[in-house]
Amino acid sequence: MPWDEKLSYVMNNLKNLPDDIAEAAVDMLVQAKEVEYAVVLARDRGMITRAIQILVDEGDYLWAALIAKNVGLPEEALRLYQDGLSFYVEMEMYGRAISAAIALRMPREEIDALFRKGIEVESRGMDLGRSRAMLDSAMESLEISLIGRDDEISHQVREGLAEERKRWAEDEKKQEDPRN
């Protein structure tokens, strides 16, 4: 049978493959860059270490950690989240880094710092002044829409807007005088 037909057979019969060909099928799926299928097959057939390694090789530490956690390997899951955090920061994948940091129960300040760094990375080459003006306009529109409302959520939104404006003013001050 030609290779592409074998691959098609494996993918179409993932749940019903005989155990004696499961390992070769995982290898075939990895070779074909069908990582999700390979991981699911390896995981479902008890090849947990192989499933985790496939994901690590692909840089998907979050899914690898989740698999480890779900099969009762909390230390391995912790290590994978830590390795993933380092990898994601190095690769400037801050959304995933934040997910790893949350899973590691890192302090809120550190998670916020990752979030800010992610915004900084994503906004390279953007006109931040223009973006800030758009955000300020959106915040003003939100505030106007809350006029006349006196419920708890409206109050919290107004407080959040005020805090953000205060933070912006402090950031502008720091940019004007970097000694602060």
C-alpha positions as CSV (number, residue, x, y, z in Angstrom):
1,M,0.0,0.0,0.0
2,P,1.5,3.4,-0.9
3,W,2.4,5.8,2.0
4,D,-0.4,8.3,1.4
5,E,-3.0,5.5,1.4
6,K,-1.5,4.1,4.7
7,L,-1.7,7.6,6.2
8,S,-5.3,8.0,5.0
9,Y,-6.2,4.6,6.5
10,V,-4.6,5.6,9.9
11,M,-6.4,8.9,10.0
12,N,-9.8,7.4,9.1
13,N,-9.4,4.5,11.5
14,L,-7.7,6.2,14.4
15,K,-10.0,4.7,17.1
16,N,-10.0,1.2,15.6
17,L,-6.4,0.7,14.8
18,P,-4.9,-2.6,16.0
19,D,-2.6,-2.2,19.0
20,D,0.4,-3.7,17.2
21,I,0.5,-0.9,14.6
22,A,-0.3,2.0,16.9
23,E,3.3,3.0,17.5
24,A,4.1,3.0,13.8
25,A,0.9,4.9,13.1
26,V,2.0,7.6,15.6
27,D,5.4,7.9,13.9
28,M,3.6,8.1,10.5
29,L,1.3,10.9,11.7
30,V,4.2,12.8,13.2
31,Q,6.1,12.5,9.9
32,A,3.1,13.7,8.0
33,K,2.9,16.7,10.4
34,E,-0.5,15.5,11.6
35,V,0.5,16.3,15.2
36,E,-2.9,16.5,16.7
37,Y,-3.8,13.1,15.4
38,A,-0.5,11.7,16.6
39,V,-0.9,13.0,20.1
40,V,-4.5,11.8,20.4
41,L,-3.5,8.3,19.2
42,A,-0.5,8.2,21.5
43,R,-2.4,9.4,24.5
44,D,-5.4,7.1,23.9
45,R,-3.1,4.1,23.5
46,G,-1.3,4.8,26.8
47,M,1.9,6.2,25.2
48,I,1.8,9.2,27.4
49,T,5.5,9.9,27.3
50,R,5.5,9.8,23.5
51,A,2.4,12.1,23.4
52,I,4.1,14.6,25.7
53,Q,7.4,14.5,23.7
54,I,5.6,15.1,20.4
55,L,4.0,18.2,21.9
56,V,7.2,19.5,23.4
57,D,9.0,19.0,20.1
58,E,6.2,21.1,18.5
59,G,6.5,23.8,21.3
60,D,3.0,23.0,22.7
61,Y,3.9,22.9,26.4
62,L,0.4,23.8,27.5
63,W,-1.2,20.8,26.0
64,A,1.7,18.6,27.1
65,A,1.3,19.8,30.7
66,L,-2.5,19.3,30.6
67,I,-2.0,15.6,29.5
68,A,0.6,15.1,32.3
69,K,-1.8,16.7,34.8
70,N,-4.8,14.6,33.6
71,V,-2.9,11.3,33.9
72,G,-1.7,12.0,37.5
73,L,1.8,13.4,36.9
74,P,1.6,16.8,38.7
75,E,5.4,17.2,39.0
76,E,5.8,16.6,35.2
77,A,2.9,19.1,34.5
78,L,4.6,21.7,36.7
79,R,7.9,21.2,34.9
80,L,6.2,21.5,31.6
81,Y,4.5,24.7,32.5
82,Q,7.8,26.1,33.7
83,D,9.6,25.1,30.6
84,G,6.8,26.4,28.5
85,L,6.8,29.7,30.2
86,S,10.5,30.1,29.5
87,F,10.1,28.9,25.9
88,Y,7.1,31.2,25.2
89,V,8.8,34.3,26.6
90,E,11.9,33.5,24.6
91,M,9.8,33.1,21.4
92,E,7.7,36.2,22.3
93,M,4.5,34.1,22.5
94,Y,3.0,36.1,25.3
95,G,-0.5,34.8,25.2
96,R,0.8,31.3,25.8
97,A,3.3,32.6,28.4
98,I,0.4,34.2,30.3
99,S,-1.5,30.9,30.2
100,A,1.5,29.1,31.6
101,A,2.0,31.8,34.3
102,I,-1.7,31.4,35.3
103,A,-1.3,27.7,35.5
104,L,1.7,28.1,37.7
105,R,-0.3,30.5,39.9
106,M,2.3,33.2,39.5
107,P,1.6,36.6,41.3
108,R,-0.8,38.9,39.5
109,E,1.9,41.5,39.1
110,E,4.1,39.1,37.1
111,I,1.2,38.1,34.9
112,D,0.4,41.7,34.3
113,A,4.1,42.3,33.4
114,L,3.9,39.5,30.8
115,F,0.7,41.0,29.5
116,R,2.3,44.5,29.1
117,K,5.4,42.9,27.5
118,G,3.1,41.1,25.0
119,I,1.4,44.3,24.1
120,E,4.8,46.0,23.7
121,V,5.9,43.2,21.3
122,E,2.7,43.1,19.4
123,S,2.7,46.9,19.0
124,R,6.2,47.2,17.4
125,G,5.9,49.5,14.5
126,M,2.5,50.7,15.4
127,D,1.7,54.4,16.0
128,L,1.0,54.0,19.8
129,G,-0.1,57.6,20.1
130,R,-2.9,57.0,17.6
131,S,-3.8,53.7,19.3
132,R,-3.9,55.4,22.7
133,A,-6.2,58.1,21.2
134,M,-8.5,55.4,19.9
135,L,-8.6,53.7,23.3
136,D,-9.2,57.0,25.0
137,S,-12.1,57.6,22.6
138,A,-13.6,54.2,23.3
139,M,-13.2,54.7,27.1
140,E,-15.0,58.1,26.8
141,S,-17.8,56.5,24.8
142,L,-18.1,53.8,27.4
143,E,-18.3,56.4,30.2
144,I,-20.9,58.4,28.3
145,S,-23.0,55.2,27.9
146,L,-23.0,54.8,31.6
147,I,-24.5,58.2,32.4
148,G,-27.6,57.8,34.5
149,R,-26.7,54.3,35.6
150,D,-26.1,53.8,39.3
151,D,-25.7,50.0,39.5
152,E,-22.6,48.2,40.9
153,I,-21.3,47.1,37.6
154,S,-21.4,50.6,36.2
155,H,-19.6,51.9,39.3
156,Q,-16.9,49.2,38.9
157,V,-16.5,50.1,35.2
158,R,-16.1,53.8,36.1
159,E,-13.5,53.0,38.7
160,G,-11.6,50.8,36.3
161,L,-11.6,53.6,33.7
162,A,-10.4,56.1,36.3
163,E,-7.6,53.8,37.4
164,E,-6.5,53.2,33.8
165,R,-6.4,56.9,33.1
166,K,-4.4,57.5,36.2
167,R,-1.9,54.7,35.1
168,W,-1.7,56.3,31.7
169,A,-0.9,59.7,33.2
170,E,1.8,58.1,35.4
171,D,3.3,56.3,32.4
172,E,3.4,59.6,30.4
173,K,5.2,61.3,33.3
174,K,7.8,58.5,33.4
175,Q,8.4,58.8,29.7
176,E,8.9,62.6,30.0
177,D,11.3,62.2,33.0
178,P,12.9,58.7,33.0
179,R,14.4,59.4,36.4
180,N,11.0,58.9,38.1
